Amino acid sequence: MASKSAKTAQDILMADFQALVRDTEKLLADTANLAGDQADELRGQIHERLQQARDSLQETQESVRERGQAALGTAEEYVQENPWQAIGIAAGVGLLIGLLASRR
């Protein structure tokens, strides 16, 4: 459940960031008809920063994916090595959630 909400939050963040990049690119294209050295310099800086943001986002996405896969592998390994303990932990968490939900 937490993994699903984290994935959803990550997807929302990625979609928002991609929309920001698209909007910035559109703004950059719309200002292409402006003349002058300052406009060219500004467009160059925006383009450079946009590329840095894309690269950073790509690195972050890969890092998060790798860490998630590592955590999943570790959890699967633990459950396979200790199935009864995993069942006990799941039952305890379920009981705790049930108790907290019944208080409301």
Protein Blocks (a to p, Z undefined) as FASTA:
>chain_A
ZZmmmmmmmmmmmmmmmmmmmmmmmmmmmmmmpgcjklmmmmmmmmmmmmmmmmmmmmmm
mmmmmmmmmmmmmmmmmmmmmmmlmmmmmmmmmmmmmmmmmmZZ
